[in-house]
Amino acid sequence: MKNTIKITLGFIAIALTFSSCNNSKSSESKGGLSSSAAEQVYVKPGDHDEFYAFLSGGFSGQLSVYGLPSGRLFKVIPVFSQDPEKAYGYNEETKPMLMTSYGEIPWGDAHHPDISQTNGVLDGRWIFINENNTPRIARIDLSNFETSEIIEIPNSAGNHSSSYVTDNTEYVIAGTRFGIPIPQRDISIKDYKGNFKGALSFIKVDKDSGQMDLSFQILMPGFDYDKAHPGRGKSDGWFFYTTYNTEEANSLLEVNASQNDKDFIAAVNWKKAEEYIKVGKFKTMPTKYAHNIYNDETHSATTTWGTSVKVLDPAECPGLVYFLPTPKSPHGCDVDPTGEYIVGSGKLAASLTVHSFTKMLDAIKNKKFAGEAYGIPILNFEDVLAGTVEQPGLGPLHTEFDGKGNAYTTFFISSEVVKWKLGTWEILDRQPAFYSPGHLMIPGGNSQKPFGKYLVSMNKITKDRYLPTGPEVCQSAQLFDISGDKMKLLLDFPTIGEPHYAAGIPADLVAPKSRKIFKLEENKHPYATTNDADTKVVRDGKNVHVYITTIRSHFNPDNIEGIKVGDKVFFHVTNMEQDYDVPHGMSMIGANTSEVLVMPGQTETFVWEPKQVGVWPFYCTDFCSALHQEMQGYVRVSPENSNIPLSWSLGEE
């Protein structure tokens, strides 16, 4: 009888497991016996997630922060796009963050985040992310989860093989996806071959402040540079980029860029590049690019302009760049934690090709070349081959590592994640993903020390996974437990925008450094009001500056008169709170900027241009106390020719 019960329960468990995998919508499929996965992702009220996951927002231009294992969305960090929730790109302080050589760009395309490292291990100080369309790299400070800096990348188009950091965050790299004329000029598109180039940019990062500087560029042939990965450990000092369109086609690339049997992985010796820069083996190219920096003391961003860049030509710099042949149309370029294995994912290949760094060095030393392309040596394929994973799936895209000698690859066409063994190349496990996964992320999987507990698959198609929301449906991430021999699907959760890539880190490396407030005594904003006695309204011609404070539950001043039609009114709002998690908002009827959201101790500015005579209210937009509704005020607007003097008050009858 006991054996019968055990067998019956076993069949029930198996049936429930299959029902959860085939996306049953019935409430019966979510009974108590299917709660194992739910228990593993459940974070009870008051408890915290073990990991932060930073998912790129793709066409939203932002970076979103989720907890793992819960999949809860904590925050959307504004980066390359305006954000009305936080007034980013709307308030006067952050408008310069979106400045480029093309003017102010209010909406970007964010792709690949990467976390700063020390000795090849995530250190939790900064996270970098690229903007694809208007080439830029941003740095987000993980002490306050706000964008601190954005640098534009000149001589680039489709800033896709970005942004990845070296073992000690010496550099963040940015590789162009599209070949273009460099410098830009009027030239027939049909003259693409030999005339278009691709720039690989190396952005130096200050080891203390994190501030970025465009150090140099390497001017490459006009191939498409798709993904990249820094060398790790033994291969530190190198960078690897997948290339496609080595045919240098300019039309119908789905056919014309798939003619060659193999494309390349470009191996770049960045330490050799530093040597060439030091001895002056570069050309200085005039250009123009924006460098936008947010200052935590002034709570304001400023833009400075770069006017030139140092450029290296690999044909004139022996030992700088080598090409490793790899199966055609590769996407992912991934280096294992030891730095020995370089995985190239040829999207049209029936196998995964793994190159050996040790064999690469030997081939270079012994000049085992198969030819050259534009003066860059091409190594023999067989001489750099470490091994091949046979018939792993269809459409390989991206590989990450668990630090236990295993690799995990997404397959877009066969909609699965495949686990395989480094060195033996044997397939250990495969699990379906729903559906068509692009990138995957293992926290720390892009470092020497992965935290191999969870894997997040970022899927491009959801169809029947969620409630329908019209022709556009949300994209999805799926969480797998990879702590055991077999992967186990734990959770689906919808994502902001189109996550191209993600980065993950243990929460205990970030959370203890989190900033709680901005100290009022450190506020150096030029229009800050850090004492209620200093509130005032000042006229300068038609410009009027209102120095206003907020604290639970009033504005000071809350009654203002003497404003005229045609004035330009600058509300400089300082949040006087010095308590964690007590922001205040301010919204003024008729203002083009609906509101500002001001953190404790911070100052932000918005502009109001009154068009009509009348008395107009303003109010707090963030529910801050039991008397939040009473937190309001009025501005009297008089005719343009009025002689009513400026006056302001708080609490007067």
Disulfide bonds with the S-S distance in Angstrom:
none
